[in-house]
């Protein structure tokens, strides 16, 4: 196949060698069927059926009025020395759909750098400017790229964005901004990107994510927020009702409180790995993620407890377990035991519980039974007691899972607990009887009843609109406050409004 390139090469363009022959300023044919093409000092056409031209690592330093042959759909200019994209760096690229300019030395991008000759019929779909030295994305630099659906700006030095940074990109589906020292992200930055479905904002450092950051892109399905110094699950996630995949790994989250992860009804994949400060997963932490299928909790060395009800809905929401995980990755944590009622283990398709400090006593005997029928991704082994250290849990017999006598709950302790519960219930019932059934004019009760809408059983003040009930200020939740490190008060106290 032969294609003739009809353009005048500039002195700089000869270094690009898009015509794949010697340095010249005259027109040259490009014979793509030439078997010696890759031996020449120019570019190499890789697998002609894919129409991909590879010009990577060719010591190219400048681009000016480059014309891409009409048959080329993919062009790689990776690992060159290109320092900037000037006006009309590319003159024509009539069929180009993918352009890779990554791993260069690009520090600036001028307006109208891209193909003014065919701007009326844009076809480019994917552009990578990753691993360069960009510091700013000026307004309007993507003019002529209205057809772009994928943009990679990762691994640059971008500190600020403006309202016009992403003008002309109304069809963009995927945006990558990983590993940039961005100071702040707000909603105006993404305002032109109404069709965006994936945003990667990983490892931006101590970036400030404003509450309205995603208000114009609420159709996002994939969001990466790893490595951003996030201390608690951000409230700005509440509006992302289409979110299917969320990455919060490599953040200093300490605890997952009830109801912190809510407002994401179709979330299927959640990555909470590499949380170096995470110590506890509380009851109902995942209970509102009804469609969760893949959970990553690996490499959390301080994680010592996962509440048995972590995947159960809160009683206010009807209770019961609605989360049906298919994959659980729980590798290299501080866990020593795990409740059998945490999940329906038979429904798991992939499970990795390896490299944990499992104490193989009577409380973990269920795991051996599950391991016989379940194919573990990596074999979990005992870290104790000493006689079982290093043994695969799958290989242990039921009799080997023993507990010391002091670990077994005694009848005396159970009776004491029941007696204590009875005393507490009786005291509460007596108090309520006095409160609600004594005459209103009884001495000392008038003022108390006047404030009954403000006081809980324990004397804690209720929020406006709450009223006294046998257990707590009711209604406990009219709207959900952002979760914090303190979480929310336990029953018999006032819940945050």
Helices and strands as residue ranges (DSSP letters): E 2-4, H 13-16, E 29-31, G 37-39, E 44-46, G 48-50, E 52-54, E 66-67, E 74-76, E 84-85, E 90-92, E 98-100, E 108-109, G 116-121, E 126-128, E 150-152, E 174-176, E 184-185, G 187-190, E 198-200, E 208-209, E 222-224, G 235-239, E 245-247, E 255-256, E 269-271, E 280-281, E 294-296, E 305-306, G 315-317, E 327-329, G 340-342, G 345-347, E 350-352, E 358-359, G 362-364, H 365-373, E 382-384, G 386-388, G 393-395, G 398-400, G 405-407, H 411-437, H 446-450, E 467-468, E 473-474
